[in-house]
């Protein structure tokens, strides 16, 4: 636990976290300028500003972020079969996130750097009894090759995905689902290019101003209502695919 004036820890060597153990870094700055972190344990950053000069993968070492910011220029790779949890945390504009596993966003979190997703990956916005609502803001457009899920675990909490600039492209093999969960509203504040499958099982709204939405895939309004609110400059929705309304 770091406190006082500008505390920091800088690693240019090797840190190994044993299986079943957690290395919790709380407060101040963590600088991973070189070297490596390995082992089968967990690296937990809480109220930390982390500066990654090298790439980090959680293929062996699990990573959780709580009220923390991770800056680059290193890339965070969330490996297949692994889970990266964001609690009120931010991936900075100078960092990149490569999601090959599952990213779970709770509270208010942001991805300001480049985001890439692999087939089979999951981006899950999940309100729970710790954080309540889930809001994830992605600064630039990206392509979803896996699954995006908007859901809740407890009570009628909201789940919102916002892409503030550019387009969210749901690729031919990608899925976006508003999941019933335990109730609550779901929102996509994005400009959507859907080439895959969008399934509405819980009430879903889309409402980013001045957005040109396109659908060449399938939109299945099956279990709840979908509302698209258009405003701003030349908003539109163009359909060349399939829209099924129960």
C-alpha positions as CSV (number, residue, x, y, z in Angstrom):
1,X,0.0,0.0,0.0
2,X,1.5,3.3,-1.1
3,X,0.8,6.7,0.4
4,X,2.3,10.1,0.9
5,X,3.8,12.2,-1.9
6,X,4.1,10.6,-5.4
7,X,5.0,7.0,-4.3
8,X,5.8,4.6,-7.0
9,X,7.2,1.1,-7.8
10,X,9.2,0.5,-11.0
11,X,9.9,-3.0,-12.3
12,X,12.6,-3.7,-14.8
13,X,13.3,-7.2,-13.5
14,X,11.2,-10.3,-13.1
15,X,8.2,-10.7,-10.7
16,X,6.7,-14.1,-10.2
17,X,3.4,-14.6,-8.5
18,X,2.7,-18.2,-7.3
19,X,-0.5,-20.1,-8.0
20,X,-3.2,-19.2,-5.6
21,X,-1.5,-16.0,-4.5
22,X,-2.5,-12.4,-5.1
23,X,-0.1,-9.5,-5.4
24,X,-2.2,-6.4,-4.6
25,X,-0.8,-3.0,-5.5
26,X,-2.7,-0.1,-3.9
27,X,-2.2,3.6,-4.4
28,X,0.5,5.6,-6.2
29,X,2.1,4.6,-9.5
30,X,3.2,1.3,-10.9
31,X,5.8,1.5,-13.7
32,X,6.4,-1.7,-15.8
33,X,9.2,-0.3,-18.0
34,X,10.9,-3.5,-18.8
35,X,11.2,-7.0,-17.3
36,X,8.2,-9.2,-16.8
37,X,5.5,-10.4,-14.5
38,X,4.8,-14.1,-14.5
39,X,3.4,-16.9,-12.5
40,X,-0.1,-18.5,-12.0
41,X,-1.3,-16.0,-9.4
42,X,-3.2,-12.7,-9.7
43,X,-2.0,-9.1,-10.1
44,X,-4.6,-6.8,-8.6
45,X,-4.3,-3.0,-9.1
46,X,-6.4,-0.8,-6.8
47,X,-6.4,3.0,-7.1
48,X,-3.2,2.8,-9.1
49,X,-1.9,4.6,-12.2
50,X,0.0,1.9,-14.1
51,X,2.4,2.8,-16.9
52,X,3.2,-0.2,-19.2
53,X,6.3,0.3,-21.2
54,X,6.2,-3.4,-22.2
55,X,3.3,-5.6,-23.2
56,X,1.4,-7.6,-20.6
57,X,-0.6,-10.8,-21.1
58,X,-2.7,-12.6,-18.5
59,X,-2.3,-16.0,-20.1
60,X,-0.8,-17.2,-16.8
61,X,-1.0,-14.2,-14.5
62,X,-4.6,-13.0,-13.9
63,X,-5.2,-9.2,-13.9
64,X,-7.9,-7.2,-12.1
65,X,-8.3,-3.4,-12.2
66,X,-10.2,-1.4,-9.5
67,X,-10.4,2.4,-9.7
68,X,-7.2,2.3,-11.7
69,X,-5.8,3.7,-15.0
70,X,-3.4,1.8,-17.2
71,X,-1.3,3.8,-19.7
72,X,0.9,2.5,-22.6
73,X,2.6,2.3,-24.8
74,X,2.3,-1.4,-24.0
75,X,-0.6,-3.6,-25.1
76,X,-2.7,-5.6,-22.6
77,X,-3.7,-9.0,-24.0
78,X,-6.6,-10.6,-22.3
79,X,-5.9,-14.2,-23.2
80,X,-8.4,-16.8,-24.4
81,X,-10.1,-18.5,-21.5
82,X,-9.1,-15.6,-19.1
83,X,-11.2,-12.8,-17.5
84,X,-10.2,-9.2,-17.2
85,X,-12.4,-7.3,-14.8
86,X,-12.7,-3.5,-14.9
87,X,-14.1,-1.8,-11.8
88,X,-14.4,1.9,-12.3
89,X,-11.1,1.7,-14.3
90,X,-9.7,3.2,-17.5
91,X,-7.4,1.9,-20.3
92,X,-5.6,5.0,-21.3
93,X,-5.3,6.4,-24.8
94,X,-1.7,5.4,-25.1
95,X,-2.4,1.7,-24.3
96,X,-4.2,-0.9,-26.4
97,X,-6.4,-3.8,-25.3
98,X,-6.5,-7.0,-27.3
99,X,-9.4,-9.1,-25.9
100,X,-9.2,-12.8,-26.7
101,X,-11.0,-13.9,-23.5
102,X,-13.7,-12.2,-21.4
103,X,-13.8,-8.6,-20.3
104,X,-16.3,-7.8,-17.6
105,X,-17.1,-4.1,-17.0
106,X,-18.7,-2.9,-13.8
107,X,-19.5,0.6,-12.7
108,X,-18.2,3.4,-14.9
109,X,-15.2,2.3,-17.0
110,X,-13.5,3.5,-20.2
111,X,-11.3,2.1,-23.0
112,X,-9.6,5.1,-24.6
113,X,-7.0,3.3,-26.5
114,X,-7.3,0.9,-29.5
115,X,-9.6,-2.1,-28.8
116,X,-9.4,-5.4,-30.8
117,X,-11.5,-8.5,-30.3
118,X,-11.0,-12.1,-31.4
119,X,-13.6,-14.6,-32.4
120,X,-14.9,-16.3,-29.3
121,X,-14.2,-13.3,-27.1
122,X,-16.8,-11.7,-24.8
123,X,-17.3,-8.1,-23.8
124,X,-19.8,-8.2,-20.9
125,X,-21.4,-5.1,-19.3
126,X,-22.7,-6.4,-16.0
127,X,-24.3,-4.5,-13.2
128,X,-24.0,-6.2,-9.9
129,X,-24.6,-5.6,-6.2
130,X,-21.2,-4.0,-5.8
131,X,-21.3,-1.4,-8.4
132,X,-24.9,-1.3,-9.5
133,X,-25.1,-0.1,-13.1
134,X,-22.5,-0.8,-15.8
135,X,-21.4,1.9,-18.2
136,X,-18.4,1.3,-20.6
137,X,-17.3,4.1,-22.9
138,X,-15.0,3.2,-25.8
139,X,-13.4,6.3,-27.3
140,X,-13.0,5.1,-30.9
141,X,-14.8,2.7,-33.2
142,X,-13.9,-1.0,-33.2
143,X,-14.9,-4.3,-34.7
144,X,-16.7,-6.9,-32.6
145,X,-15.6,-10.4,-33.8
146,X,-17.0,-12.1,-30.7
147,X,-19.9,-11.4,-28.3
148,X,-21.1,-8.2,-26.6
149,X,-23.5,-8.8,-23.7
150,X,-25.4,-6.2,-21.8
151,X,-26.8,-7.7,-18.6
152,X,-27.3,-7.4,-14.8
153,X,-26.8,-9.8,-11.9
154,X,-28.8,-8.0,-9.2
155,X,-31.9,-5.8,-9.2
156,X,-32.9,-3.8,-12.3
157,X,-29.6,-2.2,-13.1
158,X,-28.8,-0.5,-16.4
159,X,-26.1,-1.6,-18.8
160,X,-24.8,0.9,-21.4
161,X,-22.1,0.6,-24.1
162,X,-21.1,4.0,-25.6
163,X,-18.7,4.4,-28.6
164,X,-18.1,8.2,-28.7
165,X,-16.4,8.4,-32.1
166,X,-16.3,6.1,-35.2
167,X,-18.5,3.0,-35.8
168,X,-19.1,-0.1,-33.8
169,X,-18.9,-2.8,-36.5
170,X,-20.5,-6.1,-35.5
171,X,-18.8,-8.5,-37.9
172,X,-20.4,-11.4,-39.7
173,X,-19.6,-13.8,-36.9
174,X,-20.3,-11.3,-34.1
175,X,-23.2,-11.1,-31.7
176,X,-24.7,-8.3,-29.6
177,X,-27.3,-9.3,-27.1
178,X,-29.4,-7.4,-24.6
179,X,-29.7,-10.1,-21.9
180,X,-32.7,-10.2,-19.6
181,X,-30.5,-10.7,-16.5
182,X,-32.4,-9.4,-13.5
183,X,-34.1,-6.6,-15.4
184,X,-33.3,-3.0,-16.1
185,X,-32.6,-1.0,-19.3
186,X,-29.9,-1.7,-21.9
187,X,-28.5,1.0,-24.2
188,X,-26.2,1.2,-27.2
189,X,-25.0,4.7,-27.7
190,X,-23.1,3.9,-30.9
191,X,-23.2,4.2,-34.6
192,X,-23.8,0.6,-35.5
193,X,-22.8,-1.3,-38.6
194,X,-24.4,-4.7,-38.0
195,X,-23.2,-7.5,-40.3
196,X,-23.8,-10.2,-37.7
197,X,-26.6,-10.8,-35.2
198,X,-28.3,-8.4,-32.8
199,X,-30.7,-10.0,-30.3
200,X,-33.1,-8.0,-28.2
201,X,-34.3,-10.0,-25.2
202,X,-34.4,-7.0,-22.8
203,X,-35.5,-3.5,-23.5
204,X,-32.8,-1.8,-25.6
205,X,-32.4,1.8,-26.8
206,X,-30.0,3.2,-29.4
207,X,-29.5,7.0,-29.3
208,X,-26.2,8.5,-30.3
209,X,-26.8,11.7,-32.2
210,X,-25.8,12.2,-35.9
211,X,-25.3,8.5,-36.4
212,X,-25.7,6.5,-39.6
213,X,-26.8,3.0,-38.6
214,X,-26.6,0.1,-41.2
215,X,-27.9,-3.5,-41.0
216,X,-26.8,-6.1,-43.5
217,X,-27.0,-8.9,-40.9
218,X,-29.9,-9.8,-38.7
219,X,-31.7,-7.9,-36.0
220,X,-34.0,-10.1,-33.9
221,X,-36.4,-8.1,-31.7
222,X,-37.7,-11.2,-29.9
223,X,-38.1,-10.8,-26.2
224,X,-38.4,-7.0,-25.6
225,X,-38.7,-3.7,-27.4
226,X,-36.0,-1.9,-29.4
227,X,-36.1,2.0,-29.7
228,X,-33.8,3.8,-32.1
229,X,-33.9,7.6,-31.4
230,X,-32.4,9.7,-34.2
231,X,-31.2,13.3,-33.7
232,X,-28.5,15.6,-34.7
233,X,-27.1,16.0,-38.3
234,X,-28.4,13.6,-41.0
235,X,-29.1,10.6,-38.8
236,X,-30.2,7.5,-40.6
237,X,-30.8,3.7,-40.5
238,X,-30.3,1.7,-43.7
239,X,-31.5,-1.9,-43.8
240,X,-30.3,-4.4,-46.5
241,X,-30.5,-7.4,-44.1
242,X,-33.2,-9.0,-42.0
243,X,-35.2,-7.5,-39.2
244,X,-37.5,-9.9,-37.3
245,X,-40.0,-8.5,-34.9
246,X,-41.9,-11.0,-32.7
